[in-house]
């Protein structure tokens, strides 16, 4: 079964996003299938962690918008992508404070306006 153009576009966008965590150097140097598989899984793990963080942040912002009375429509949400990487610092120092835990993810219904 062939992929639709929307599916192909989504896959293409994800693969372009995946280049970010791979430091724009996605080439796999090893001919060993196990090493190739590890490379792809590690890159996907990092990329998916960034996407989960982005989705949590975007959900929080949309919920705050709805709470403040701003309309959050399906059309607005369709314009938002979790494949944001401008905020990701790939180089530099990272200080991890393991005592500073994030708040639990508060899953809520989507704050869409009622459909017309």
Jmol script that loads the backbone (N, CA, C; Angstrom):
load data "model"
ATOM      1  N   UNK A   1       0.842  -1.174   0.000  1.00  0.00           N
ATOM      2  CA  UNK A   1       0.000   0.000   0.000  1.00  0.00           C
ATOM      3  C   UNK A   1       0.893   1.244   0.000  1.00  0.00           C
ATOM      4  N   UNK A   2       0.672   2.137  -0.927  1.00  0.00           N
ATOM      5  CA  UNK A   2       1.479   3.350  -1.055  1.00  0.00           C
ATOM      6  C   UNK A   2       1.028   4.394  -0.043  1.00  0.00           C
ATOM      7  N   UNK A   3       1.978   5.167   0.443  1.00  0.00           N
ATOM      8  CA  UNK A   3       1.667   6.232   1.399  1.00  0.00           C
ATOM      9  C   UNK A   3       1.059   7.421   0.670  1.00  0.00           C
ATOM     10  N   UNK A   4       0.094   8.066   1.333  1.00  0.00           N
ATOM     11  CA  UNK A   4      -0.501   9.264   0.741  1.00  0.00           C
ATOM     12  C   UNK A   4       0.501  10.408   0.810  1.00  0.00           C
ATOM     13  N   UNK A   5       0.210  11.480   0.082  1.00  0.00           N
ATOM     14  CA  UNK A   5       1.149  12.606   0.087  1.00  0.00           C
ATOM     15  C   UNK A   5       1.207  13.271   1.461  1.00  0.00           C
ATOM     16  N   UNK A   6       0.083  13.260   2.211  1.00  0.00           N
ATOM     17  CA  UNK A   6       0.102  13.833   3.568  1.00  0.00           C
ATOM     18  C   UNK A   6       1.007  13.010   4.473  1.00  0.00           C
ATOM     19  N   UNK A   7       0.936  11.664   4.348  1.00  0.00           N
ATOM     20  CA  UNK A   7       1.806  10.805   5.152  1.00  0.00           C
ATOM     21  C   UNK A   7       3.262  10.996   4.763  1.00  0.00           C
ATOM     22  N   UNK A   8       3.518  11.099   3.465  1.00  0.00           N
ATOM     23  CA  UNK A   8       4.881  11.308   2.987  1.00  0.00           C
ATOM     24  C   UNK A   8       5.414  12.635   3.503  1.00  0.00           C
ATOM     25  N   UNK A   9       4.581  13.659   3.483  1.00  0.00           N
ATOM     26  CA  UNK A   9       4.996  14.972   3.971  1.00  0.00           C
ATOM     27  C   UNK A   9       5.318  14.915   5.463  1.00  0.00           C
ATOM     28  N   UNK A  10       4.492  14.205   6.248  1.00  0.00           N
ATOM     29  CA  UNK A  10       4.725  14.081   7.686  1.00  0.00           C
ATOM     30  C   UNK A  10       6.034  13.350   7.952  1.00  0.00           C
ATOM     31  N   UNK A  11       6.286  12.287   7.216  1.00  0.00           N
ATOM     32  CA  UNK A  11       7.525  11.531   7.386  1.00  0.00           C
ATOM     33  C   UNK A  11       8.725  12.390   7.010  1.00  0.00           C
ATOM     34  N   UNK A  12       8.590  13.157   5.942  1.00  0.00           N
ATOM     35  CA  UNK A  12       9.684  14.029   5.505  1.00  0.00           C
ATOM     36  C   UNK A  12       9.992  15.086   6.568  1.00  0.00           C
ATOM     37  N   UNK A  13       8.953  15.688   7.129  1.00  0.00           N
ATOM     38  CA  UNK A  13       9.142  16.708   8.166  1.00  0.00           C
ATOM     39  C   UNK A  13       9.832  16.094   9.388  1.00  0.00           C
ATOM     40  N   UNK A  14       9.412  14.883   9.794  1.00  0.00           N
ATOM     41  CA  UNK A  14      10.037  14.227  10.938  1.00  0.00           C
ATOM     42  C   UNK A  14      11.508  13.934  10.651  1.00  0.00           C
ATOM     43  N   UNK A  15      11.799  13.436   9.456  1.00  0.00           N
ATOM     44  CA  UNK A  15      13.193  13.126   9.116  1.00  0.00           C
ATOM     45  C   UNK A  15      14.058  14.380   9.085  1.00  0.00           C
ATOM     46  N   UNK A  16      13.500  15.497   8.618  1.00  0.00           N
ATOM     47  CA  UNK A  16      14.245  16.759   8.654  1.00  0.00           C
ATOM     48  C   UNK A  16      14.462  17.198  10.100  1.00  0.00           C
ATOM     49  N   UNK A  17      13.441  17.012  10.940  1.00  0.00           N
ATOM     50  CA  UNK A  17      13.566  17.342  12.357  1.00  0.00           C
ATOM     51  C   UNK A  17      14.627  16.461  13.017  1.00  0.00           C
ATOM     52  N   UNK A  18      14.678  15.198  12.630  1.00  0.00           N
ATOM     53  CA  UNK A  18      15.625  14.245  13.190  1.00  0.00           C
ATOM     54  C   UNK A  18      17.066  14.654  12.918  1.00  0.00           C
ATOM     55  N   UNK A  19      17.301  15.424  11.862  1.00  0.00           N
ATOM     56  CA  UNK A  19      18.650  15.911  11.573  1.00  0.00           C
ATOM     57  C   UNK A  19      19.188  16.797  12.694  1.00  0.00           C
ATOM     58  N   UNK A  20      18.307  17.503  13.398  1.00  0.00           N
ATOM     59  CA  UNK A  20      18.741  18.392  14.483  1.00  0.00           C
ATOM     60  C   UNK A  20      19.462  17.639  15.580  1.00  0.00           C
ATOM     61  N   UNK A  21      18.794  16.656  16.218  1.00  0.00           N
ATOM     62  CA  UNK A  21      19.492  15.897  17.259  1.00  0.00           C
ATOM     63  C   UNK A  21      20.686  15.114  16.730  1.00  0.00           C
ATOM     64  N   UNK A  22      20.713  14.834  15.445  1.00  0.00           N
ATOM     65  CA  UNK A  22      21.850  14.100  14.861  1.00  0.00           C
ATOM     66  C   UNK A  22      22.963  15.057  14.461  1.00  0.00           C
ATOM     67  N   UNK A  23      22.851  16.324  14.861  1.00  0.00           N
ATOM     68  CA  UNK A  23      23.865  17.330  14.566  1.00  0.00           C
ATOM     69  C   UNK A  23      24.084  17.481  13.059  1.00  0.00           C
ATOM     70  N   UNK A  24      22.997  17.320  12.314  1.00  0.00           N
ATOM     71  CA  UNK A  24      23.044  17.470  10.854  1.00  0.00           C
ATOM     72  C   UNK A  24      24.068  16.529  10.227  1.00  0.00           C
ATOM     73  N   UNK A  25      24.382  15.467  10.914  1.00  0.00           N
ATOM     74  CA  UNK A  25      25.319  14.491  10.370  1.00  0.00           C
ATOM     75  C   UNK A  25      24.732  13.098  10.590  1.00  0.00           C
ATOM     76  N   UNK A  26      23.673  12.783   9.845  1.00  0.00           N
ATOM     77  CA  UNK A  26      22.986  11.523  10.091  1.00  0.00           C
ATOM     78  C   UNK A  26      23.669  10.310   9.475  1.00  0.00           C
ATOM     79  N   UNK A  27      24.829  10.490   8.841  1.00  0.00           N
ATOM     80  CA  UNK A  27      25.493   9.366   8.181  1.00  0.00           C
ATOM     81  C   UNK A  27      25.902   8.312   9.195  1.00  0.00           C
ATOM     82  N   UNK A  28      25.673   7.091   8.849  1.00  0.00           N
ATOM     83  CA  UNK A  28      26.068   5.976   9.687  1.00  0.00           C
ATOM     84  C   UNK A  28      27.365   5.429   9.112  1.00  0.00           C
ATOM     85  N   UNK A  29      28.427   5.506   9.893  1.00  0.00           N
ATOM     86  CA  UNK A  29      29.754   5.135   9.383  1.00  0.00           C
ATOM     87  C   UNK A  29      29.983   3.626   9.379  1.00  0.00           C
ATOM     88  N   UNK A  30      29.333   2.917  10.262  1.00  0.00           N
ATOM     89  CA  UNK A  30      29.593   1.489  10.398  1.00  0.00           C
ATOM     90  C   UNK A  30      28.768   0.677   9.408  1.00  0.00           C
ATOM     91  N   UNK A  31      29.331  -0.402   8.945  1.00  0.00           N
ATOM     92  CA  UNK A  31      28.603  -1.324   8.096  1.00  0.00           C
ATOM     93  C   UNK A  31      27.924  -2.411   8.911  1.00  0.00           C
ATOM     94  N   UNK A  32      28.145  -2.385  10.228  1.00  0.00           N
ATOM     95  CA  UNK A  32      27.562  -3.376  11.119  1.00  0.00           C
ATOM     96  C   UNK A  32      26.079  -3.070  11.334  1.00  0.00           C
ATOM     97  N   UNK A  33      25.182  -3.995  10.993  1.00  0.00           N
ATOM     98  CA  UNK A  33      23.746  -3.741  11.146  1.00  0.00           C
ATOM     99  C   UNK A  33      23.341  -3.425  12.584  1.00  0.00           C
ATOM    100  N   UNK A  34      24.006  -4.016  13.567  1.00  0.00           N
ATOM    101  CA  UNK A  34      23.687  -3.738  14.974  1.00  0.00           C
ATOM    102  C   UNK A  34      24.023  -2.287  15.308  1.00  0.00           C
ATOM    103  N   UNK A  35      25.189  -1.814  14.863  1.00  0.00           N
ATOM    104  CA  UNK A  35      25.578  -0.416  15.112  1.00  0.00           C
ATOM    105  C   UNK A  35      24.659   0.550  14.365  1.00  0.00           C
ATOM    106  N   UNK A  36      24.254   0.202  13.159  1.00  0.00           N
ATOM    107  CA  UNK A  36      23.327   1.041  12.399  1.00  0.00           C
ATOM    108  C   UNK A  36      21.995   1.148  13.132  1.00  0.00           C
ATOM    109  N   UNK A  37      21.520   0.019  13.641  1.00  0.00           N
ATOM    110  CA  UNK A  37      20.255   0.007  14.369  1.00  0.00           C
ATOM    111  C   UNK A  37      20.347   0.852  15.635  1.00  0.00           C
ATOM    112  N   UNK A  38      21.471   0.739  16.366  1.00  0.00           N
ATOM    113  CA  UNK A  38      21.673   1.545  17.571  1.00  0.00           C
ATOM    114  C   UNK A  38      21.660   3.035  17.233  1.00  0.00           C
ATOM    115  N   UNK A  39      22.355   3.418  16.156  1.00  0.00           N
ATOM    116  CA  UNK A  39      22.424   4.823  15.752  1.00  0.00           C
ATOM    117  C   UNK A  39      21.018   5.368  15.509  1.00  0.00           C
ATOM    118  N   UNK A  40      20.214   4.634  14.760  1.00  0.00           N
ATOM    119  CA  UNK A  40      18.860   5.089  14.443  1.00  0.00           C
ATOM    120  C   UNK A  40      17.979   5.151  15.691  1.00  0.00           C
ATOM    121  N   UNK A  41      18.105   4.166  16.565  1.00  0.00           N
ATOM    122  CA  UNK A  41      17.280   4.153  17.781  1.00  0.00           C
ATOM    123  C   UNK A  41      17.670   5.282  18.726  1.00  0.00           C
ATOM    124  N   UNK A  42      18.952   5.537  18.898  1.00  0.00           N
ATOM    125  CA  UNK A  42      19.387   6.624  19.784  1.00  0.00           C
ATOM    126  C   UNK A  42      18.950   7.977  19.236  1.00  0.00           C
ATOM    127  N   UNK A  43      19.090   8.181  17.934  1.00  0.00           N
ATOM    128  CA  UNK A  43      18.668   9.452  17.329  1.00  0.00           C
ATOM    129  C   UNK A  43      17.165   9.632  17.487  1.00  0.00           C
ATOM    130  N   UNK A  44      16.399   8.580  17.276  1.00  0.00           N
ATOM    131  CA  UNK A  44      14.946   8.658  17.432  1.00  0.00           C
ATOM    132  C   UNK A  44      14.555   8.908  18.882  1.00  0.00           C
ATOM    133  N   UNK A  45      15.273   8.308  19.814  1.00  0.00           N
ATOM    134  CA  UNK A  45      14.989   8.515  21.233  1.00  0.00           C
ATOM    135  C   UNK A  45      15.156   9.985  21.611  1.00  0.00           C
ATOM    136  N   UNK A  46      16.253  10.585  21.186  1.00  0.00           N
ATOM    137  CA  UNK A  46      16.495  11.999  21.500  1.00  0.00           C
ATOM    138  C   UNK A  46      15.449  12.884  20.824  1.00  0.00           C
ATOM    139  N   UNK A  47      15.176  12.620  19.552  1.00  0.00           N
ATOM    140  CA  UNK A  47      14.184  13.419  18.825  1.00  0.00           C
ATOM    141  C   UNK A  47      12.804  13.291  19.473  1.00  0.00           C
ATOM    142  N   UNK A  48      12.425  12.092  19.864  1.00  0.00           N
ATOM    143  CA  UNK A  48      11.114  11.893  20.486  1.00  0.00           C
ATOM    144  C   UNK A  48      11.027  12.567  21.848  1.00  0.00           C
ATOM    145  N   UNK A  49      12.124  12.621  22.584  1.00  0.00           N
ATOM    146  CA  UNK A  49      12.132  13.333  23.866  1.00  0.00           C
ATOM    147  C   UNK A  49      11.891  14.825  23.649  1.00  0.00           C
ATOM    148  N   UNK A  50      12.492  15.378  22.602  1.00  0.00           N
ATOM    149  CA  UNK A  50      12.276  16.794  22.276  1.00  0.00           C
ATOM    150  C   UNK A  50      10.820  17.021  21.879  1.00  0.00           C
ATOM    151  N   UNK A  51      10.253  16.123  21.082  1.00  0.00           N
ATOM    152  CA  UNK A  51       8.854  16.256  20.651  1.00  0.00           C
ATOM    153  C   UNK A  51       7.911  16.193  21.851  1.00  0.00           C
ATOM    154  N   UNK A  52       8.135  15.261  22.776  1.00  0.00           N
ATOM    155  CA  UNK A  52       7.278  15.155  23.963  1.00  0.00           C
ATOM    156  C   UNK A  52       7.344  16.450  24.775  1.00  0.00           C
ATOM    157  N   UNK A  53       8.528  16.994  24.937  1.00  0.00           N
ATOM    158  CA  UNK A  53       8.684  18.259  25.660  1.00  0.00           C
ATOM    159  C   UNK A  53       7.942  19.387  24.950  1.00  0.00           C
ATOM    160  N   UNK A  54       8.069  19.440  23.629  1.00  0.00           N
ATOM    161  CA  UNK A  54       7.377  20.478  22.857  1.00  0.00           C
ATOM    162  C   UNK A  54       5.859  20.348  22.970  1.00  0.00           C
ATOM    163  N   UNK A  55       5.354  19.122  22.876  1.00  0.00           N
ATOM    164  CA  UNK A  55       3.908  18.903  22.978  1.00  0.00           C
ATOM    165  C   UNK A  55       3.405  19.324  24.359  1.00  0.00           C
ATOM    166  N   UNK A  56       4.129  18.987  25.406  1.00  0.00           N
ATOM    167  CA  UNK A  56       3.730  19.385  26.758  1.00  0.00           C
ATOM    168  C   UNK A  56       3.705  20.912  26.877  1.00  0.00           C
ATOM    169  N   UNK A  57       4.728  21.578  26.341  1.00  0.00           N
ATOM    170  CA  UNK A  57       4.772  23.045  26.394  1.00  0.00           C
ATOM    171  C   UNK A  57       3.645  23.676  25.579  1.00  0.00           C
ATOM    172  N   UNK A  58       3.407  23.158  24.373  1.00  0.00           N
ATOM    173  CA  UNK A  58       2.345  23.704  23.521  1.00  0.00           C
ATOM    174  C   UNK A  58       0.970  23.481  24.149  1.00  0.00           C
ATOM    175  N   UNK A  59       0.766  22.327  24.776  1.00  0.00           N
ATOM    176  CA  UNK A  59      -0.506  22.041  25.440  1.00  0.00           C
ATOM    177  C   UNK A  59      -0.740  23.010  26.587  1.00  0.00           C
ATOM    178  N   UNK A  60       0.313  23.283  27.345  1.00  0.00           N
ATOM    179  CA  UNK A  60       0.204  24.231  28.453  1.00  0.00           C
ATOM    180  C   UNK A  60      -0.154  25.628  27.947  1.00  0.00           C
ATOM    181  N   UNK A  61       0.464  26.048  26.855  1.00  0.00           N
ATOM    182  CA  UNK A  61       0.185  27.368  26.291  1.00  0.00           C
ATOM    183  C   UNK A  61      -1.252  27.441  25.762  1.00  0.00           C
ATOM    184  N   UNK A  62      -1.691  26.405  25.047  1.00  0.00           N
ATOM    185  CA  UNK A  62      -3.059  26.421  24.521  1.00  0.00           C
ATOM    186  C   UNK A  62      -4.092  26.400  25.642  1.00  0.00           C
ATOM    187  N   UNK A  63      -3.820  25.653  26.704  1.00  0.00           N
ATOM    188  CA  UNK A  63      -4.736  25.636  27.846  1.00  0.00           C
ATOM    189  C   UNK A  63      -4.806  27.009  28.506  1.00  0.00           C
ATOM    190  N   UNK A  64      -3.668  27.677  28.623  1.00  0.00           N
ATOM    191  CA  UNK A  64      -3.649  29.033  29.195  1.00  0.00           C
ATOM    192  C   UNK A  64      -4.398  30.009  28.296  1.00  0.00           C
ATOM    193  N   UNK A  65      -4.242  29.856  26.977  1.00  0.00           N
ATOM    194  CA  UNK A  65      -4.974  30.710  26.040  1.00  0.00           C
ATOM    195  C   UNK A  65      -6.476  30.528  26.202  1.00  0.00           C
ATOM    196  N   UNK A  66      -6.926  29.273  26.276  1.00  0.00           N
ATOM    197  CA  UNK A  66      -8.353  28.996  26.432  1.00  0.00           C
ATOM    198  C   UNK A  66      -8.868  29.549  27.755  1.00  0.00           C
ATOM    199  N   UNK A  67      -8.059  29.412  28.804  1.00  0.00           N
ATOM    200  CA  UNK A  67      -8.447  29.922  30.127  1.00  0.00           C
ATOM    201  C   UNK A  67      -8.576  31.443  30.114  1.00  0.00           C
ATOM    202  N   UNK A  68      -7.735  32.118  29.313  1.00  0.00           N
ATOM    203  CA  UNK A  68      -7.781  33.582  29.219  1.00  0.00           C
ATOM    204  C   UNK A  68      -8.855  34.073  28.248  1.00  0.00           C
ATOM    205  N   UNK A  69      -9.595  33.140  27.652  1.00  0.00           N
ATOM    206  CA  UNK A  69     -10.689  33.532  26.762  1.00  0.00           C
ATOM    207  C   UNK A  69     -10.314  33.646  25.294  1.00  0.00           C
ATOM    208  N   UNK A  70      -9.103  33.267  24.941  1.00  0.00           N
ATOM    209  CA  UNK A  70      -8.702  33.291  23.533  1.00  0.00           C
ATOM    210  C   UNK A  70      -9.196  32.016  22.852  1.00  0.00           C
ATOM    211  N   UNK A  71      -9.723  32.139  21.645  1.00  0.00           N
ATOM    212  CA  UNK A  71     -10.224  30.943  20.972  1.00  0.00           C
ATOM    213  C   UNK A  71      -9.096  30.007  20.547  1.00  0.00           C
ATOM    214  N   UNK A  72      -9.225  28.752  20.893  1.00  0.00           N
ATOM    215  CA  UNK A  72      -8.274  27.723  20.464  1.00  0.00           C
ATOM    216  C   UNK A  72      -9.064  26.791  19.552  1.00  0.00           C
ATOM    217  N   UNK A  73      -8.883  26.974  18.272  1.00  0.00           N
ATOM    218  CA  UNK A  73      -9.656  26.232  17.280  1.00  0.00           C
ATOM    219  C   UNK A  73      -8.820  25.119  16.663  1.00  0.00           C
ATOM    220  N   UNK A  74      -9.493  24.140  16.081  1.00  0.00           N
ATOM    221  CA  UNK A  74      -8.736  23.109  15.362  1.00  0.00           C
ATOM    222  C   UNK A  74      -7.854  23.698  14.258  1.00  0.00           C
ATOM    223  N   UNK A  75      -8.306  24.784  13.621  1.00  0.00           N
ATOM    224  CA  UNK A  75      -7.489  25.430  12.576  1.00  0.00           C
ATOM    225  C   UNK A  75      -6.202  26.001  13.169  1.00  0.00           C
ATOM    226  N   UNK A  76      -6.283  26.570  14.363  1.00  0.00           N
ATOM    227  CA  UNK A  76      -5.095  27.098  15.024  1.00  0.00           C
ATOM    228  C   UNK A  76      -4.131  25.963  15.360  1.00  0.00           C
ATOM    229  N   UNK A  77      -4.665  24.898  15.918  1.00  0.00           N
ATOM    230  CA  UNK A  77      -3.829  23.767  16.309  1.00  0.00           C
ATOM    231  C   UNK A  77      -3.183  23.124  15.082  1.00  0.00           C
ATOM    232  N   UNK A  78      -3.892  23.132  13.954  1.00  0.00           N
ATOM    233  CA  UNK A  78      -3.342  22.548  12.723  1.00  0.00           C
ATOM    234  C   UNK A  78      -2.120  23.317  12.231  1.00  0.00           C
ATOM    235  N   UNK A  79      -1.980  24.569  12.653  1.00  0.00           N
ATOM    236  CA  UNK A  79      -0.835  25.396  12.233  1.00  0.00           C
ATOM    237  C   UNK A  79       0.379  25.210  13.142  1.00  0.00           C
ATOM    238  N   UNK A  80       0.214  24.472  14.221  1.00  0.00           N
ATOM    239  CA  UNK A  80       1.286  24.295  15.200  1.00  0.00           C
ATOM    240  C   UNK A  80       1.966  22.948  14.963  1.00  0.00           C
ATOM    241  N   UNK A  81       3.277  22.937  15.102  1.00  0.00           N
ATOM    242  CA  UNK A  81       4.021  21.699  14.909  1.00  0.00           C
ATOM    243  C   UNK A  81       4.892  21.414  16.139  1.00  0.00           C
ATOM    244  N   UNK A  82       4.951  20.153  16.564  1.00  0.00           N
ATOM    245  CA  UNK A  82       5.839  19.827  17.676  1.00  0.00           C
ATOM    246  C   UNK A  82       7.298  19.673  17.234  1.00  0.00           C
ATOM    247  N   UNK A  83       7.547  19.846  15.937  1.00  0.00           N
ATOM    248  CA  UNK A  83       8.905  19.671  15.416  1.00  0.00           C
ATOM    249  C   UNK A  83       9.661  20.998  15.436  1.00  0.00           C
ATOM    250  N   UNK A  84       9.721  21.598  16.614  1.00  0.00           N
ATOM    251  CA  UNK A  84      10.409  22.873  16.799  1.00  0.00           C
ATOM    252  C   UNK A  84      11.799  22.554  17.344  1.00  0.00           C
ATOM    253  N   UNK A  85      12.807  23.208  16.812  1.00  0.00           N
ATOM    254  CA  UNK A  85      14.145  22.921  17.346  1.00  0.00           C
ATOM    255  C   UNK A  85      14.972  24.172  17.593  1.00  0.00           C
ATOM    256  N   UNK A  86      14.365  25.350  17.437  1.00  0.00           N
ATOM    257  CA  UNK A  86      15.112  26.582  17.677  1.00  0.00           C
ATOM    258  C   UNK A  86      15.548  26.715  19.131  1.00  0.00           C
ATOM    259  N   UNK A  87      14.787  26.145  20.054  1.00  0.00           N
ATOM    260  CA  UNK A  87      15.082  26.276  21.476  1.00  0.00           C
ATOM    261  C   UNK A  87      16.045  25.205  21.991  1.00  0.00           C
ATOM    262  N   UNK A  88      16.383  24.257  21.150  1.00  0.00           N
ATOM    263  CA  UNK A  88      17.246  23.160  21.586  1.00  0.00           C
ATOM    264  C   UNK A  88      18.702  23.601  21.509  1.00  0.00           C
ATOM    265  N   UNK A  89      19.384  23.560  22.659  1.00  0.00           N
ATOM    266  CA  UNK A  89      20.810  23.897  22.687  1.00  0.00           C
ATOM    267  C   UNK A  89      21.606  22.615  22.497  1.00  0.00           C
ATOM    268  N   UNK A  90      22.260  22.502  21.374  1.00  0.00           N
ATOM    269  CA  UNK A  90      23.016  21.284  21.104  1.00  0.00           C
ATOM    270  C   UNK A  90      24.419  21.355  21.668  1.00  0.00           C
ATOM    271  N   UNK A  91      24.918  22.541  21.899  1.00  0.00           N
ATOM    272  CA  UNK A  91      26.274  22.706  22.408  1.00  0.00           C
ATOM    273  C   UNK A  91      26.208  23.544  23.668  1.00  0.00           C
ATOM    274  N   UNK A  92      27.215  23.456  24.490  1.00  0.00           N
ATOM    275  CA  UNK A  92      27.248  24.278  25.693  1.00  0.00           C
ATOM    276  C   UNK A  92      27.163  23.434  26.939  1.00  0.00           C
ATOM    277  N   UNK A  93      27.049  24.114  28.052  1.00  0.00           N
ATOM    278  CA  UNK A  93      27.017  23.430  29.337  1.00  0.00           C
ATOM    279  C   UNK A  93      25.568  23.246  29.761  1.00  0.00           C
ATOM    280  N   UNK A  94      25.305  22.096  30.294  1.00  0.00           N
ATOM    281  CA  UNK A  94      23.980  21.790  30.800  1.00  0.00           C
ATOM    282  C   UNK A  94      24.114  21.403  32.267  1.00  0.00           C
ATOM    283  N   UNK A  95      23.447  22.142  33.115  1.00  0.00           N
ATOM    284  CA  UNK A  95      23.458  21.828  34.540  1.00  0.00           C
ATOM    285  C   UNK A  95      22.165  21.090  34.863  1.00  0.00           C
ATOM    286  N   UNK A  96      22.285  19.899  35.377  1.00  0.00           N
ATOM    287  CA  UNK A  96      21.116  19.116  35.737  1.00  0.00           C
ATOM    288  C   UNK A  96      20.954  19.127  37.249  1.00  0.00           C
ATOM    289  N   UNK A  97      19.804  19.595  37.688  1.00  0.00           N
ATOM    290  CA  UNK A  97      19.469  19.570  39.104  1.00  0.00           C
ATOM    291  C   UNK A  97      18.437  18.475  39.291  1.00  0.00           C
ATOM    292  N   UNK A  98      18.867  17.304  39.734  1.00  0.00           N
ATOM    293  CA  UNK A  98      17.969  16.164  39.850  1.00  0.00           C
ATOM    294  C   UNK A  98      16.925  16.349  40.952  1.00  0.00           C
ATOM    295  N   UNK A  99      17.122  17.335  41.830  1.00  0.00           N
ATOM    296  CA  UNK A  99      16.133  17.617  42.872  1.00  0.00           C
ATOM    297  C   UNK A  99      15.001  18.488  42.333  1.00  0.00           C
ATOM    298  N   UNK A 100      15.230  19.156  41.208  1.00  0.00           N
ATOM    299  CA  UNK A 100      14.228  20.035  40.609  1.00  0.00           C
ATOM    300  C   UNK A 100      13.438  19.238  39.570  1.00  0.00           C
ATOM    301  N   UNK A 101      12.412  18.535  40.041  1.00  0.00           N
ATOM    302  CA  UNK A 101      11.624  17.686  39.159  1.00  0.00           C
ATOM    303  C   UNK A 101      10.504  18.489  38.503  1.00  0.00           C
ATOM    304  N   UNK A 102      10.190  18.213  37.249  1.00  0.00           N
ATOM    305  CA  UNK A 102       9.084  18.911  36.594  1.00  0.00           C
ATOM    306  C   UNK A 102       7.752  18.445  37.178  1.00  0.00           C
ATOM    307  N   UNK A 103       6.749  19.287  37.029  1.00  0.00           N
ATOM    308  CA  UNK A 103       5.408  18.923  37.483  1.00  0.00           C
ATOM    309  C   UNK A 103       4.899  17.767  36.629  1.00  0.00           C
ATOM    310  N   UNK A 104       4.041  16.929  37.193  1.00  0.00           N
ATOM    311  CA  UNK A 104       3.503  15.831  36.391  1.00  0.00           C
ATOM    312  C   UNK A 104       2.705  16.379  35.211  1.00  0.00           C
ATOM    313  N   UNK A 105       2.715  15.642  34.109  1.00  0.00           N
ATOM    314  CA  UNK A 105       1.958  16.040  32.929  1.00  0.00           C
ATOM    315  C   UNK A 105       0.482  15.932  33.262  1.00  0.00           C
ATOM    316  N   UNK A 106      -0.223  17.031  33.125  1.00  0.00           N
ATOM    317  CA  UNK A 106      -1.634  17.095  33.477  1.00  0.00           C
ATOM    318  C   UNK A 106      -2.452  16.923  32.201  1.00  0.00           C
ATOM    319  N   UNK A 107      -2.836  15.693  31.902  1.00  0.00           N
ATOM    320  CA  UNK A 107      -3.600  15.413  30.684  1.00  0.00           C
ATOM    321  C   UNK A 107      -5.012  15.944  30.834  1.00  0.00           C
ATOM    322  N   UNK A 108      -5.428  16.740  29.863  1.00  0.00           N
ATOM    323  CA  UNK A 108      -6.754  17.340  29.867  1.00  0.00           C
ATOM    324  C   UNK A 108      -7.333  17.233  28.469  1.00  0.00           C
ATOM    325  N   UNK A 109      -8.655  17.361  28.373  1.00  0.00           N
ATOM    326  CA  UNK A 109      -9.244  17.384  27.028  1.00  0.00           C
ATOM    327  C   UNK A 109      -8.728  18.582  26.249  1.00  0.00           C
ATOM    328  N   UNK A 110      -8.702  18.453  24.940  1.00  0.00           N
ATOM    329  CA  UNK A 110      -8.247  19.569  24.112  1.00  0.00           C
ATOM    330  C   UNK A 110      -9.137  20.781  24.334  1.00  0.00           C
ATOM    331  N   UNK A 111      -8.545  21.954  24.424  1.00  0.00           N
ATOM    332  CA  UNK A 111      -9.347  23.160  24.721  1.00  0.00           C
ATOM    333  C   UNK A 111      -9.940  23.785  23.459  1.00  0.00           C
ATOM    334  N   UNK A 112     -10.428  22.957  22.520  1.00  0.00           N
ATOM    335  CA  UNK A 112     -11.002  23.493  21.285  1.00  0.00           C
ATOM    336  C   UNK A 112     -12.335  24.166  21.558  1.00  0.00           C
ATOM    337  N   UNK A 113     -12.645  25.133  20.712  1.00  0.00           N
ATOM    338  CA  UNK A 113     -13.974  25.698  20.739  1.00  0.00           C
ATOM    339  C   UNK A 113     -14.933  24.645  20.209  1.00  0.00           C
ATOM    340  N   UNK A 114     -16.182  24.772  20.561  1.00  0.00           N
ATOM    341  CA  UNK A 114     -17.170  23.832  20.045  1.00  0.00           C
ATOM    342  C   UNK A 114     -17.239  23.942  18.536  1.00  0.00           C
ATOM    343  N   UNK A 115     -17.313  22.807  17.873  1.00  0.00           N
ATOM    344  CA  UNK A 115     -17.384  22.797  16.401  1.00  0.00           C
ATOM    345  C   UNK A 115     -18.720  23.381  15.962  1.00  0.00           C
ATOM    346  N   UNK A 116     -18.674  24.111  14.867  1.00  0.00           N
ATOM    347  CA  UNK A 116     -19.913  24.714  14.350  1.00  0.00           C
ATOM    348  C   UNK A 116     -20.713  23.725  13.582  1.00  0.00           C
TER     349      UNK A 116
END
end "model"
wireframe off; spacefill off
backbone 0.3
color backbone group
